[in-house]
Structures are given as structure tokens and as C-alpha cells.
Amino acid sequence: MNIGDAARAAGVSAKMARHYESIGLISEPPRSDAGYRVYGEREVHLLRFIRHSRDLGFSLAQIRALLGLWQDRARPSREVRALAQAHLAELAAKLAELQAMKATLQTLVSSCHGDERPDCPILDTLENGAR
């Protein structure tokens, strides 16, 4: 199948498939006599793996590690778990940061009158630094 068909089957764009190939997440598939990439089920499977990993927010470096572990059938599952736990901790930290941002913004929005007056605590805070 061509790159467009493979990308559709995997739920990614052809541009992303090419990108993953260019950075070495997937190896270059064989080419037809006309020079077109010829993708098979293996490449589609790899692209799906990458897409699912991206959907969970794994970085490209983490996906590279996950791919290596996935392809190594003798791997200890503790390595996979450790990688996932580290990512989970990163997500928890990001979530806490987002929740703090949300709380600050909620306070600012509730303190702004939102009427015809020119004074605005939101702009004042942005000018002088976040609370």
C-alpha cells in the first residue's frame, strides 16, 4: 500500500509517517520500481503504536524507548513500567501546574468587573507579574 493508505489505516497523516521515518522511529519501507514507498502491515502496526503512544502524551524520545522495548520480546516488563511511571509523574506535575494556573485565572476573572470601567485586575496582574 502507498503512504496515504498506510497513514489512513494507522490514523496518522502521510506527513507524520514521513516525519517518523525521517527521525528513525520507523525504518524506510521498501520502494517500488517507480520509487514510491511500499508500506505493509508491519509499518501500519508501527505507525499505530506511535499514534497510540502520542495520544498518551509520550515524547518522541520516550516512544523511541517504548518501541525498542516493544520489539525486544525478552525485555523485562519493569523497564516498560518504569518508563510509564516516569511519564505519569510528568503528567501529574503538568496537571498540578495547569490547576494552579486555572485557580489564578479564576481569581483574576472574578475580580474583574467586566463593565465600562477601564481598570482591570487581569491586565494589572499581567503587567506586574502573576500572583
N, C-alpha and C positions, 0 to 999 in steps of 0.2 A: 504494500500500500504506500501511497505517497505521503509526504509530510502533513498535508492538510487532513487526510483521512486519519492518520495516526493521532494527530493532535486532537481532532474531534473525538475520537474514541477514548482518549485519555482525559478529556476535559480541560485541555490547555490550548493556547494559541500556537500556531505554527512558529511565530516569532519566539515564544518562550521555549519551544522544543529546540529551535536553533541555538538559542542562548544556552540552554542546559548542555547542549553538545559542545558549544564553543568553550565553556568553562570546565568541561570534562566530567560533568555529572553523568552523562551517558556517552558511550563511545560512538564514534561516527558510524552510522549504518552503512552497509554496502551500497554501491551506486549502480544504477542501470547502465546499459551501454550508452545511453544518452546523457549520463552524468547526474541523473536525479537520484536523491536518496530513496532507498527502498526499505521501508520500515516493516517489521514483523511484530508478532505478538509479544516477543521479548521486550522490544523497545516501548511498545504501548504499556506493558506492565511496569517498566521502569518509570515512564512518564507519569503514570497513575500514582505510583509510590511517592514520587517527588511532589505531585499536586496534593496528595493527602497530607504529606509532611508540611508543606507550605500552609495548608488550611489550618494546621495546628500551630502555626507560627514559628516553626523551626527555621533557623537561619540556614543559609546555603552551606556554611561550614558544618553545622550540625547534621544537615541532610547528607552531606558527603560521608560523615562518620556513620550515620544510620545505614546508608547504602552499603558501606563496607561491612558492617555487622550483619546486615540482612543477607548479603551474598556469601558470608562465611558461615556455613552450616555448623561448624564446630565452635562457634562463638559461645562464650558464657552469657547467659541472659542478664547477669548482674551488670554487665557493661551497658547493655541497652537500657536497663532500668536506671542506672546512674545518669546516663545522658538525659533521659526523660525527666528524672527528678530535678536535675540541674535546670532544665528548661522550665519546669513547673515553678521552681523558686524564682526564676527571672520573671515569669508571668505574674506571680504573686506580688513581686516588688513593683512591677509596672501598674498592676491593678491598684495597689495602695497609693501610688503616685497619682493615678487618674482620679481616685476617690478624693484625695486631698485637693486636687485642682477643682474638682466639681464642688466640693464644700466651699472653697474660697469664692468661686464664681457665683454660687448660690447666695452667699452672704452679700457679695457686691451687687448682684441683681436686685436683691430685696431691699438694699439700702438706696437704690437709685429711684427717684420719684417717677421718672419716665414721663414727665409732663413738659410744659413750655419753658421751665427754668433752665438756664444754661449750666448750672452747676451739676456735676455728675461724679459721684464717688468712684465709678468704674474707671473713667478717664483719669481721675486724680491718682488712683492706685497704680494704673499703668504708667503714669508719668513719674511717680515717686518710688515705684517698686512694689512688688506684690506683698501682701500682708503675710 
